[in-house]
């Protein structure tokens, strides 16, 4: 089996060791062997990015457009192949995986256009004879640490804006899923990206991540991952003077009020809670349901959930793929037992056997819970949702906001009054009305509040707030 190497200063180089990329649908299937960089190689990558910044930061918008647009076109042309790779290494069903690849392509094409739209302002000064010019310039070297649950979309929405605005990049993908990021790196090289502008260093966060966070040669860190890791990174970045962007956890509520369309509510919660095996930071893991619809909703959702087909990610009839690995499976099962021990009633949540050895888990619905239970306070990150019964809309809103997180939230209602009030008073970065909490467009901002996010938003035109710095220049024409 050939080794997939790191990319440092335009060269593909081996690492200090290798790691096997294992298919969670079939643990006998080795996706590939990927080089593991050491700290010295990570520092070499940073130096390469620093050297390349001098020319890339002043490159023409047309050059940046051409590279990113070609990369987007290539990803789109290869979406079936790359989708299969994504499904093998992460466990998303093949249709979901292909959809994620398509989103990555759209992100590259969007930011290709952004390279041409970097604007500024020219205003008169309050002092005679002076004009004031405000422009945006690239930050410098961006260190990126990406998670395993969106192996191609999240690297894309970090890499594309960084390059579009003239920065250089050192990226460390999640150790579980290096394959898709490796393919992005290769595609960018083939699309004409100069050596050193993008550097890929695969390996452990404790080794490669540590070499990026706190480095005086890295100007900013963009991280997506767990709350504990994000907070530790944030503290180190602050101490080192690095700009930092953190996307962390969620315990997202979906409110279902008495006047909701039952079918709409059930479909939104089924999608939001269980699709992508619940392994989304935007998953609706707390279902807050008012008295009048509670019993009908639980019965209908349970029936739909039990009918979901769990299996190999590449199987045509699979609706829910495997959990990503043994560690995550154990965490999911542990939380299901915690919910039982706290007095919740669990439907589903059993390990599932299939023809191949994999990490298969039936979706679980926990009823009879309160918002004080651990199952409603801590992020599970699996196909597990709990139901909280409340009296009315006011109690539902208060319960939805009673969390340390604030990424995504939703409401199912036919009332314009409730929908309008909820949009304004929900304490989250993203609000969905009669739609799943998971799933956002590529051209609009992504991010949350409270413990879910820190720093400027990702995606869309708002990405420039992180990847650029503002310069104010005064001109005396006298």
C-alpha positions in Angstrom: 0.0 0.0 0.0 1.4 3.4 -1.0 2.0 6.1 1.6 0.1 9.4 1.2 2.7 12.0 2.1 2.7 15.4 3.7 3.0 18.5 1.5 5.7 20.9 2.6 7.0 23.8 0.4 5.6 22.1 -2.7 7.2 18.7 -2.1 5.5 15.5 -1.0 7.5 14.2 1.9 7.2 11.2 4.2 6.6 11.6 7.9 8.2 10.3 11.2 5.6 7.5 11.1 2.4 6.4 9.3 -1.2 6.0 10.4 -3.8 3.7 8.8 -7.0 5.3 7.7 -9.7 2.7 8.6 -13.2 2.4 7.2 -15.7 2.5 10.1 -18.2 0.5 8.0 -15.6 -2.3 7.5 -12.6 -2.3 9.8 -10.8 -4.7 7.4 -10.8 -2.0 4.7 -7.8 0.2 4.9 -8.4 3.4 3.0 -4.7 4.2 3.0 -1.5 4.8 5.0 -0.9 8.5 5.7 2.3 10.1 6.8 2.5 11.4 10.4 4.5 14.6 10.6 6.7 15.4 13.6 7.1 18.8 15.2 10.2 19.6 13.2 8.3 19.0 9.9 5.4 21.2 11.2 7.9 24.0 11.8 9.3 23.5 8.3 5.8 23.9 6.9 5.4 27.1 8.8 8.6 28.5 7.5 7.6 27.5 3.9 4.3 29.3 4.4 6.1 32.4 5.8 8.4 32.5 2.8 5.6 32.1 0.3 3.5 34.8 1.9 5.8 37.5 0.5 4.7 36.9 -3.1 1.3 35.3 -2.6 0.0 38.2 -0.5 0.6 40.7 -3.4 -0.5 38.3 -6.1 -3.2 39.5 -8.5 -6.8 38.7 -7.7 -7.0 37.1 -11.1 -4.3 34.5 -10.2 -6.1 33.7 -7.0 -9.4 33.5 -8.8 -8.0 31.1 -11.4 -6.5 28.7 -8.9 -9.5 28.5 -6.7 -12.0 28.3 -9.5 -10.0 25.5 -11.2 -9.9 23.7 -7.9 -13.6 24.0 -7.5 -14.2 22.7 -11.0 -11.9 19.7 -10.4 -13.6 18.8 -7.1 -17.0 19.0 -8.8 -15.9 16.8 -11.6 -14.6 14.2 -9.2 -17.5 14.4 -6.7 -18.5 10.7 -7.1 -15.0 9.5 -6.5 -14.3 11.9 -3.7 -17.7 11.2 -2.2 -16.8 7.5 -2.1 -13.5 8.3 -0.3 -15.3 10.4 2.2 -17.9 7.7 2.9 -15.1 5.2 3.4 -13.0 7.2 5.8 -15.8 8.9 7.8 -18.9 6.8 7.5 -21.4 9.2 6.0 -23.8 7.6 3.6 -22.7 7.9 0.0 -25.4 10.5 -1.0 -24.5 12.6 2.0 -20.8 12.3 1.2 -21.3 13.2 -2.4 -23.4 16.2 -1.3 -20.6 17.3 1.0 -18.1 17.2 -1.8 -20.4 19.3 -4.0 -20.6 21.8 -1.2 -16.8 22.0 -1.0 -16.6 22.7 -4.7 -19.2 25.5 -4.3 -17.1 27.0 -1.5 -14.0 27.1 -3.6 -15.9 28.7 -6.5 -17.6 31.3 -4.2 -14.2 32.4 -2.7 -12.7 32.5 -6.2 -15.2 35.3 -6.8 -14.4 36.8 -3.4 -10.8 37.2 -4.5 -12.1 39.7 -7.1 -14.4 41.5 -4.7 -11.9 42.6 -2.0 -13.0 46.2 -1.7 -12.2 49.2 0.4 -13.4 52.6 1.3 -12.3 56.2 0.5 -13.8 58.9 2.6 -13.0 62.6 3.2 -11.2 63.5 6.4 -12.7 65.9 8.9 -9.4 67.8 8.4 -9.0 70.0 5.2 -6.8 68.5 2.5 -6.8 64.9 3.8 -8.6 61.9 2.5 -8.9 58.6 4.4 -8.5 55.2 2.7 -9.5 51.9 4.4 -8.3 48.7 2.9 -8.1 45.0 3.8 -4.8 43.1 3.8 -4.1 39.4 4.4 -3.0 38.4 7.9 -0.1 36.2 7.0 0.4 32.5 7.9 -2.8 30.8 9.0 -2.7 27.5 11.0 -5.7 25.3 10.6 -6.9 22.4 12.7 -10.0 20.6 11.3 -12.3 17.9 12.7 -13.3 14.5 11.5 -17.0 15.0 11.0 -16.9 17.0 7.8 -13.7 15.8 6.2 -13.9 18.0 3.0 -16.4 20.8 3.7 -14.7 22.2 6.8 -11.1 22.2 5.3 -12.6 23.8 2.2 -14.3 26.6 4.1 -11.1 27.4 5.9 -8.6 27.0 3.1 -10.6 28.8 0.3 -11.1 32.2 2.1 -7.5 32.1 3.5 -6.1 31.8 0.0 -8.6 34.1 -1.6 -7.6 37.0 0.7 -3.9 36.4 0.1 -2.8 34.3 3.2 -0.7 31.2 3.2 -1.7 28.1 5.1 -0.5 25.2 7.2 -3.3 22.7 7.8 -3.6 19.7 10.1 -6.6 17.6 9.4 -8.2 15.3 11.9 -6.1 12.1 12.4 -9.1 9.9 11.7 -9.8 11.4 8.2 -6.8 12.8 6.4 -7.8 11.5 3.0 -10.1 14.3 1.8 -7.8 17.1 2.9 -4.9 15.3 1.2 -7.0 15.3 -2.0 -7.7 19.0 -1.7 -4.0 19.7 -1.3 -3.2 17.7 -4.4 -6.0 19.4 -6.4 -4.7 22.9 -5.4 -1.2 22.0 -6.5 -2.5 20.7 -9.8 -4.6 23.9 -10.1 -1.4 26.0 -10.1 -1.0 27.0 -6.5 2.6 28.1 -5.9 4.9 26.1 -3.7 4.6 26.9 0.0 1.3 28.7 -0.2 -0.6 25.6 1.2 1.2 23.1 3.4 -0.4 19.9 4.6 1.0 18.3 7.8 -0.9 15.2 9.0 -0.4 13.8 12.5 -1.4 14.0 16.1 -2.8 17.2 17.5 -0.5 16.9 20.5 2.5 17.0 18.1 1.5 19.0 15.0 -1.1 21.2 16.6 1.2 22.1 19.4 3.8 23.3 16.8 1.3 25.7 15.3 -0.5 27.0 18.3 1.6 29.6 20.1 4.2 29.8 17.3 5.5 33.3 16.7 5.6 32.6 12.9 1.9 31.7 12.8 -0.3 34.8 12.7 -3.7 33.1 13.3 -5.3 29.8 14.2 -8.6 28.6 12.9 -9.9 25.6 14.9 -13.0 23.4 14.8 -13.4 20.7 17.4 -14.2 20.0 21.0 -14.9 22.6 23.6 -12.0 21.5 25.9 -9.4 21.6 23.1 -10.8 24.8 21.7 -10.6 26.6 25.1 -7.0 25.4 25.6 -6.0 26.6 22.1 -7.7 29.9 22.7 -5.8 30.6 25.9 -2.4 29.7 24.2 -3.3 31.9 21.2 -4.1 34.9 23.4 -0.9 34.5 25.3 1.1 34.4 22.0 -0.8 37.2 20.4 -2.3 35.0 17.6 -5.7 35.9 16.2 -8.0 33.0 16.8 -11.2 31.6 15.5 -12.9 28.7 17.4 -15.9 26.6 16.4 -16.7 24.2 19.2 -19.6 22.2 20.5 -23.4 22.4 20.6 -26.4 21.1 22.5 -28.9 22.4 20.0 -32.6 22.6 20.8 -35.5 22.1 18.5 -38.8 23.5 19.9 -42.0 21.9 18.8 -45.1 23.8 19.9 -48.7 22.7 19.9 -49.6 24.4 16.6 -46.8 22.7 14.7 -47.5 20.7 11.6 -46.7 17.2 13.0 -45.2 15.9 9.8 -43.0 18.9 9.3 -41.8 18.7 12.9 -41.1 15.0 12.8 -39.1 15.2 9.5 -37.1 18.2 10.8 -36.2 16.4 14.0 -35.5 13.1 12.3 -33.0 14.8 10.0 -31.5 17.2 12.5 -31.0 14.6 15.2 -30.0 11.4 13.4 -28.8 12.0 9.9 -25.0 12.0 9.5 -25.2 9.6 12.4 -25.8 12.6 14.6 -22.2 13.6 14.2 -22.8 17.2 13.5 -22.2 20.1 15.9 -25.5 21.5 14.6 -27.5 18.3 15.4 -30.7 18.9 17.3 -30.0 16.7 20.3 -32.6 18.4 22.6 -36.2 18.2 21.4 -38.3 20.5 23.6 -42.0 19.7 23.1 -45.1 21.4 24.5 -47.8 19.4 26.3 -50.5 19.5 23.6 -48.4 17.8 20.9 -45.9 15.8 23.0 -47.5 12.3 22.9 -48.4 12.4 19.2 -44.9 13.8 18.3 -43.0 11.2 20.3 -45.1 8.3 18.8 -44.6 9.6 15.3 -40.9 10.3 15.7 -40.3 6.9 17.3 -41.9 5.1 14.5 -39.9 7.0 11.9 -36.7 6.6 13.8 -37.1 2.8 14.3 -37.6 2.5 10.5 -34.2 4.1 9.6 -31.9 1.6 8.0 -28.4 1.5 9.7 -25.6 0.0 7.7 -22.5 0.2 5.5 -22.0 3.8 4.2 -21.7 2.6 0.6 -24.8 0.4 0.7 -27.6 1.8 -1.5 -30.3 1.3 1.2 -28.4 2.7 4.1 -29.9 5.8 5.7 -27.6 6.0 8.8 -24.0 5.1 8.5 -21.6 3.9 11.3 -20.2 5.9 14.1 -16.7 7.1 13.2 -14.7 4.8 15.4 -14.7 2.6 18.5 -13.9 5.5 20.9 -16.9 7.5 19.7 -19.1 4.4 19.8 -18.2 3.8 23.4 -19.0 7.5 24.2 -22.4 7.2 22.6 -23.2 4.0 24.5 -22.0 5.5 27.8 -24.3 8.5 27.4 -27.2 6.2 26.6 -26.6 4.4 29.9 -26.2 7.7 31.7 -29.6 8.8 30.4 -31.1 5.5 31.7 -29.5 5.9 35.1 -30.9 9.4 35.4 -34.4 8.2 34.8 -34.8 8.6 31.1 -36.7 6.0 28.9 -34.6 4.9 26.0 -35.9 3.6 22.7 -33.3 2.2 20.3 -29.6 2.8 20.9 -28.6 -0.8 20.4 -25.4 -1.9 18.6 -26.2 -3.3 15.2 -24.5 -6.3 13.5 -24.0 -6.2 9.8 -22.1 -8.4 7.2 -18.9 -6.4 7.9 -17.3 -5.4 11.2 -18.1 -1.8 11.8 -19.2 0.7 14.4 -23.0 0.5 13.8 -25.4 2.0 16.3 -29.2 2.2 16.1 -30.5 5.8 16.7 -31.7 6.4 20.2 -34.5 8.6 21.5 -34.6 9.3 25.3 -38.0 10.5 26.7 -38.9 11.6 30.2 -35.9 13.8 30.6 -35.4 17.2 32.2 -33.1 19.9 31.1 -30.9 19.4 34.2 -29.9 15.9 33.2 -26.4 15.3 31.8 -27.9 13.9 28.6 -29.2 17.5 28.1 -26.2 19.4 29.3 -23.3 17.6 27.6 -22.6 17.0 23.9 -22.9 13.3 22.9 -22.0 13.7 19.2 -23.9 10.6 18.1 -27.4 9.5 16.9 -28.9 10.2 20.3 -31.7 12.8 21.0 -33.7 13.4 24.1 -37.2 14.8 24.6 -38.0 17.5 27.2 -41.7 18.0 27.9 -42.7 21.6 28.7 -45.9 23.4 29.4 -46.0 26.1 26.8 -44.0 28.3 24.4 -42.6 30.5 27.1 -41.2 27.5 29.0 -39.9 26.1 25.8 -37.9 29.2 24.9 -36.5 29.5 28.4 -35.4 25.8 28.3 -33.9 26.2 24.8 -31.7 29.0 26.1 -30.8 27.3 29.3 -27.5 25.9 28.0 -23.8 26.9 27.9 -23.9 26.4 24.1 -25.4 28.6 21.4 -24.7 27.3 17.9 -28.0 26.4 16.2 -31.6 26.3 17.3 -35.0 25.8 15.7 -38.7 25.9 16.2 -41.6 24.1 14.5 -44.7 26.2 14.5 -47.4 27.6 12.2 -47.6 30.8 14.2 -45.9 33.9 12.7 -46.0 35.3 16.3 -44.0 32.4 17.8 -41.6 32.2 14.8 -40.9 36.0 14.9 -40.4 36.0 18.7 -38.2 32.9 18.7 -35.9 34.3 15.9 -35.3 37.4 18.0 -35.0 35.8 21.5 -33.3 32.5 20.8 -29.7 32.7 22.1 -27.9 31.0 19.1 -25.9 32.0 16.1 -28.3 30.3 13.7 -32.1 29.9 13.9 -34.2 27.5 11.8 -38.0 27.8 11.5 -39.7 24.6 10.4 -36.4 23.2 9.2 -33.7 21.0 10.6 -31.1 22.6 12.8 -28.3 21.0 10.8 -27.5 22.1 7.3 -26.5 25.6 6.2 -25.7 27.3 2.9 -22.2 27.9 1.7 -22.5 31.6 1.0 -23.8 32.7 4.4 -22.1 33.0 7.8 -21.7 30.0 10.1 -21.1 30.3 13.8 -22.6 30.5 17.2 -22.6 32.2 20.6 -21.7 31.5 24.2 -19.5 28.3 24.5 -20.1 27.2 20.9 -17.9 29.8 19.1 -15.3 32.4 19.6 -14.1 35.0 17.1 -15.4 36.0 13.7 -17.8 33.9 11.7 -16.8 31.4 9.0 -18.1 31.2 5.4 -19.6 33.8 3.1 -18.5 37.4 2.9 -18.2 37.4 6.7 -15.1 35.2 6.5 -13.0 38.3 5.5 -13.3 39.5 9.1 -11.0 36.7 10.3 -8.7 36.3 7.3 -7.9 40.0 6.7 -6.8 43.0 8.7 -8.0 46.5 8.2 -5.5 49.3 7.3 -6.4 53.0 7.6 -4.3 55.4 5.5 -4.4 59.2 5.5 -3.4 61.0 2.3 -2.5 64.6 2.2 -2.9 65.8 -1.3 -1.8 69.4 -0.6 
